[in-house]
Amino acid sequence: MEKTILKKRVKLSSWSIAMTIATITFLIGICLWQFNKTDNELYCWLLLGIVVIWSFYTLFYSPMYIVLTEDSINVQTLMRVRCIPLDEIEAVKICEPTMSEHRICGSGGYFGYFGWFREPSIGKYFAYYGKASETFLIRLKSGRQYMLGCRDAREMAETLGKTLEKKES
């Protein structure tokens, strides 16, 4: 069992909370409206199925906690844990996404920010965060990058940096 060094909750931004509530309300509203309006039940069930699948998908990617252990940094979602071994990390830095970021494939606020993004100053990265002002960037030796976010992101990044230095020496 790995020893936990630091565990921080991911806090969603006000925009993300509002977008999630508005989107769910809108989609459920459309489903209810279609159930009452149309005789085509197949269309209604298909629409409801899309809403359920879309929401279920977020359970695997929407970040809940960032956990630093002796051997890895983990992104905990409701349904899985994404483990990034410390041995694979090349660099860590405090870095906020900017307004010039482009979503390639993922969520731009619905249950947080997750998926592939591209930014001119950073390049391509996979994101797991809830609030852009609480993020840090991890670059792996393979070149792959992760934008992670949690409460006290600066503390998490600094602790991760110190843990990496200890492992190297």
N, C-alpha and C positions, 0 to 999 in steps of 0.2 A: 504494500500500500504506500503510495507516494505521500509525502508530507506536504500539506498546503502551506505555502508561504504567505500568500495574499489572495483574498477573494473580494471582488467588487461587483456590485449590481450594475446592470446597464439601465440607465435612465432614458426614457423616451422624451424627445423634444415635444413642446406644445404642438408644433405643426404635425408631428407624427401621430400624436394622440388624436388630434382633430381630424386628420385625414383618415385614420383607421375607423373612428366612430362614424364619420360621414360616409365612407365607402360601404361599410357594413350596413348602415341604415338604408342607404340608397339601393344597394343590391337586394336586401330583404324586401324593401318596399316595392321594387320592380317585380319580385317573385310573387308577393301577395297580390299586387295589382293584376298581374297576368292570370293568377289563379281565379280571380273574381271576374275577369273580363273575357277570357277566351274559353272556348270549348275544347281546345286542343291541349289535353292534359300532358301529352308527351313533351310539348314545348316547355310547359311549366316545370315539369320534373327535370328536364335537361338544364334549364336555367338554374334551378335550385342546386342541382348536382355540380354545376360549374362553381357556384358560390361556395359550396362545401369543400370541394377539391382545392380551390384557391386558398381558402382559409386553412385547410389542413396542411397544405404545403408550407405555410409560414411556421408551423410548429417545429419543422426540421431546421429552419434557418434563422428565425427571429432570435437574436441573442438575449439571454436573461442575465448571465454572469460571465465575467472574465476571471479565470482562476489561474494563478501562478503556483506551480508546484516545483519540487526540486529538479524535475526532469523535463517539464513541458509547460507550455501556456495553453490553457484550454478555453474554448468558447462553449459554454453550456446553453443549450436551447431546451425547450420542453421535451423534445423527443430524442435528442442525441448530444454527443459531446464531440467537438472538433478539436483534436489534439495536435499541437505543433511542438515537436521535440526541440528542446533548447539547443541541442547539438546542430540543428539545421539553421539556426538563426545567425545571420551575419551582422545585422545592425538593427537598432531600435531608436526611434526619435519621435518627439512630440510633433504632430503634424495634423493640421485640420484640413479637411477637404474645402475647396473653394467653390465659388459660384460657376467656375468654368468646368466643373466635373460633368462627365457624360456617362449616363447609365448605359451599359452594354446589355446586361440582362440581370434583372433583380428588382428589388423593391426600393423605391425612392421615398419611403416614409410609411408605407402600409405595414404596421407592426414593426417599425424601425427601418433601418437601412441595411440591406444585405444583398449580396450578389456582386457581379463584375461591373467595375467602373473604370473609366479612363480619365486622366487629368493631364494636361500638358506638362506641368512641372514635376509630376510624380511618375506618370506612365500608367500602366494597367495594374489594377489591384482588386483583391476580393475584400469586400467590406462586411463587417459585423459590428454595427454600432447603433445607438439610439439617438444621439445628440452630437452634431458635428463639432461643437466646441469642446467635447470631451473625448478626443481621439488621439491615437498614436499609430505610427506606421512601423511595421516589422518587415524587414527585407531578409529573405532566406538566401542561403548560399547558392541555391538553384536559380535565383533571380526572381522568383515568385514573391509577391508582396501582399500583405494583409493590413487593412486599416481596421483597427480594433478600437472600441470605445467603451468606457465605463465611468462611473463616478470616480473622481480623483484620478483621472487618466495620467496626470503628471507623476503622481506617486507610483502608480503601477509601472509606468515606463522606466522610472528611475530604479525601482526595485528590480525590475527585469534586467536592466543594464548592469546593476551590481551583481546579480546572480550569474549573469553571463561571464562577467570578469572573474568571479570566484571559480567558475567551472574551467576557465582557460588556464588559471594559475595552479 
